Amino acid sequence: MDDSELNAIRQARLAELQKSKPPANDVSEMKVSMLSQALENSARERLSRVRIVRPDRAEAVENYIVKLISMGSIARKLTEDDIVEILQGLSRDEKTQSNKIVFNRRDDSDSDFD
């Protein structure tokens, strides 16, 4: 096989892979459109301010809202107060998960291991 045949095979394989794999842009565009329909302007602004400070928290809120939309749990547009409640719920969940039990063990000064 010469180089032109190999390049043709590679290009055909690449085209197959690109067709079979959905682009990530479509998913993010769908997510943005769902959020724009479900959020009021004030809620969208609050979420964008949160994204500036804590992008991971904003992503978690967006995923939660998309999940609620897909389950059909949202019957109205979410307000800024709703976003604040979701953020408070996330912070409560993080605090309960971060509780750790620490065992303070004292050194045994007795050397009866003979």
LUMZATI-60380 format. One record per residue (C-alpha): residue number from 1; residue in one letter; z, x, y. Coordinates in Angstrom, 3 decimals. Each point is the difference from the previous one (the first is absolute). Layout:
REM residues N
@loza: NUM; keti: A; w: Z; u: X; v: Y
...
***
This chain:
REM residues 114
@loza: 1; keti: M; w: 0.000; u: 0.000; v: 0.000
@loza: 2; keti: D; w: -0.800; u: 1.251; v: 3.427
@loza: 3; keti: D; w: 1.952; u: -0.552; v: 3.198
@loza: 4; keti: S; w: -2.027; u: -2.984; v: 1.169
@loza: 5; keti: E; w: 0.731; u: -1.922; v: -3.221
@loza: 6; keti: L; w: 3.719; u: 0.817; v: 0.224
@loza: 7; keti: N; w: 0.133; u: -1.127; v: 3.618
@loza: 8; keti: A; w: -1.741; u: -3.262; v: -0.894
@loza: 9; keti: I; w: 2.504; u: -0.652; v: -2.800
@loza: 10; keti: R; w: 2.924; u: 0.800; v: 2.297
@loza: 11; keti: Q; w: -1.291; u: -2.318; v: 2.709
@loza: 12; keti: A; w: -0.527; u: -2.821; v: -2.502
@loza: 13; keti: R; w: 3.524; u: 0.448; v: -1.353
@loza: 14; keti: L; w: 1.457; u: 0.091; v: 3.512
@loza: 15; keti: A; w: -1.836; u: -3.211; v: 0.875
@loza: 16; keti: E; w: 1.422; u: -1.692; v: -3.122
@loza: 17; keti: L; w: 3.529; u: 1.062; v: 0.878
@loza: 18; keti: Q; w: -0.310; u: -1.221; v: 3.571
@loza: 19; keti: K; w: -1.280; u: -3.391; v: -1.151
@loza: 20; keti: S; w: 2.751; u: -0.496; v: -2.568
@loza: 21; keti: K; w: 2.868; u: 1.016; v: 2.291
@loza: 22; keti: P; w: 0.797; u: -2.441; v: 2.818
@loza: 23; keti: P; w: 0.285; u: 1.804; v: 3.307
@loza: 24; keti: A; w: 3.450; u: 0.252; v: 1.539
@loza: 25; keti: N; w: -1.426; u: -1.171; v: 3.316
@loza: 26; keti: D; w: -0.630; u: -3.481; v: -1.366
@loza: 27; keti: V; w: 3.617; u: -0.297; v: -1.109
@loza: 28; keti: S; w: 1.360; u: 1.181; v: 3.337
@loza: 29; keti: E; w: -2.390; u: -2.282; v: 1.903
@loza: 30; keti: M; w: 1.131; u: -2.930; v: -2.120
@loza: 31; keti: K; w: 3.633; u: 0.912; v: 0.676
@loza: 32; keti: V; w: -0.626; u: 0.207; v: 3.755
@loza: 33; keti: S; w: -1.757; u: -3.360; v: 0.041
@loza: 34; keti: M; w: 2.806; u: -1.641; v: -1.990
@loza: 35; keti: L; w: 2.605; u: 1.420; v: 2.369
@loza: 36; keti: S; w: -1.921; u: -1.047; v: 3.108
@loza: 37; keti: Q; w: -0.133; u: -3.568; v: -1.298
@loza: 38; keti: A; w: 3.676; u: -0.076; v: -0.983
@loza: 39; keti: L; w: 1.588; u: 1.695; v: 3.036
@loza: 40; keti: E; w: 0.393; u: -1.132; v: 3.581
@loza: 41; keti: N; w: -0.852; u: 2.490; v: 2.737
@loza: 42; keti: S; w: 3.657; u: 0.838; v: 0.652
@loza: 43; keti: A; w: 0.567; u: 0.685; v: -3.702
@loza: 44; keti: R; w: -3.106; u: 2.187; v: -0.155
@loza: 45; keti: E; w: 1.239; u: 1.970; v: 3.013
@loza: 46; keti: R; w: 3.443; u: 0.446; v: -1.567
@loza: 47; keti: L; w: -1.552; u: 1.243; v: -3.210
@loza: 48; keti: S; w: -2.172; u: 2.482; v: 1.888
@loza: 49; keti: R; w: 3.071; u: 1.337; v: 1.841
@loza: 50; keti: V; w: 1.802; u: 0.395; v: -3.309
@loza: 51; keti: R; w: -3.045; u: 1.833; v: -1.378
@loza: 52; keti: I; w: 0.276; u: 2.560; v: 2.803
@loza: 53; keti: V; w: 3.608; u: 0.810; v: -0.873
@loza: 54; keti: R; w: 0.157; u: -0.693; v: -3.747
@loza: 55; keti: P; w: -3.445; u: -0.254; v: -1.624
@loza: 56; keti: D; w: 1.520; u: -0.361; v: -3.474
@loza: 57; keti: R; w: 2.115; u: -2.960; v: 1.077
@loza: 58; keti: A; w: -2.988; u: -1.683; v: 1.678
@loza: 59; keti: E; w: -2.040; u: 0.474; v: -3.176
@loza: 60; keti: A; w: 2.807; u: -1.575; v: -2.047
@loza: 61; keti: V; w: 0.136; u: -3.006; v: 2.344
@loza: 62; keti: E; w: -3.780; u: -0.413; v: -0.146
@loza: 63; keti: N; w: -0.008; u: 0.150; v: -3.791
@loza: 64; keti: Y; w: 2.828; u: -2.553; v: -0.133
@loza: 65; keti: I; w: -1.866; u: -2.377; v: 2.319
@loza: 66; keti: V; w: -3.237; u: 0.378; v: -1.983
@loza: 67; keti: K; w: 1.946; u: -0.756; v: -3.176
@loza: 68; keti: L; w: 1.477; u: -3.133; v: 1.590
@loza: 69; keti: I; w: -3.446; u: -1.102; v: 1.138
@loza: 70; keti: S; w: -1.516; u: 0.516; v: -3.431
@loza: 71; keti: M; w: 2.818; u: -2.018; v: -1.596
@loza: 72; keti: G; w: -0.496; u: -2.781; v: 2.543
@loza: 73; keti: S; w: 3.546; u: 0.202; v: 1.360
@loza: 74; keti: I; w: -1.006; u: 0.112; v: 3.665
@loza: 75; keti: A; w: -0.843; u: -3.351; v: 1.562
@loza: 76; keti: R; w: -0.045; u: 1.078; v: 3.656
@loza: 77; keti: K; w: -0.672; u: 3.055; v: 2.114
@loza: 78; keti: L; w: 2.811; u: 2.527; v: -0.017
@loza: 79; keti: T; w: 1.751; u: 0.701; v: 3.290
@loza: 80; keti: E; w: 1.656; u: 3.124; v: 1.316
@loza: 81; keti: D; w: 3.374; u: -1.349; v: -1.161
@loza: 82; keti: D; w: -1.372; u: -0.337; v: -3.523
@loza: 83; keti: I; w: -1.110; u: 3.640; v: 0.074
@loza: 84; keti: V; w: 3.475; u: 1.022; v: 1.191
@loza: 85; keti: E; w: 1.572; u: -1.929; v: -2.896
@loza: 86; keti: I; w: -2.315; u: 1.695; v: -2.491
@loza: 87; keti: L; w: 0.856; u: 3.408; v: 1.479
@loza: 88; keti: Q; w: 3.729; u: -0.746; v: -0.214
@loza: 89; keti: G; w: -0.405; u: -1.094; v: -3.602
@loza: 90; keti: L; w: -1.803; u: 3.235; v: -0.841
@loza: 91; keti: S; w: 2.710; u: 2.087; v: 1.638
@loza: 92; keti: R; w: 2.703; u: -1.918; v: -1.916
@loza: 93; keti: D; w: -1.853; u: 0.651; v: -3.245
@loza: 94; keti: E; w: -0.297; u: 3.694; v: 0.791
@loza: 95; keti: K; w: 3.720; u: 0.244; v: 0.792
@loza: 96; keti: T; w: 1.011; u: -1.614; v: -3.278
@loza: 97; keti: Q; w: -2.320; u: 2.288; v: -1.944
@loza: 98; keti: S; w: 1.313; u: 3.106; v: 1.726
@loza: 99; keti: N; w: 3.639; u: -0.564; v: -0.997
@loza: 100; keti: K; w: 1.060; u: 2.771; v: -2.302
@loza: 101; keti: I; w: 3.050; u: 0.505; v: -2.108
@loza: 102; keti: V; w: 1.413; u: 3.473; v: 0.307
@loza: 103; keti: F; w: 2.526; u: 1.284; v: -2.493
@loza: 104; keti: N; w: 2.304; u: 2.613; v: 1.452
@loza: 105; keti: R; w: 1.245; u: 2.023; v: -2.897
@loza: 106; keti: R; w: 2.886; u: 2.320; v: 0.466
@loza: 107; keti: D; w: 0.009; u: 3.406; v: -1.538
@loza: 108; keti: D; w: 2.470; u: 0.300; v: -2.799
@loza: 109; keti: S; w: 2.280; u: 2.864; v: 0.921
@loza: 110; keti: D; w: 1.644; u: -0.111; v: -3.395
@loza: 111; keti: S; w: -1.529; u: 2.597; v: -2.239
@loza: 112; keti: D; w: 1.011; u: -1.307; v: -3.402
@loza: 113; keti: F; w: -3.409; u: 0.624; v: -1.462
@loza: 114; keti: D; w: 1.347; u: 2.827; v: -2.164
***
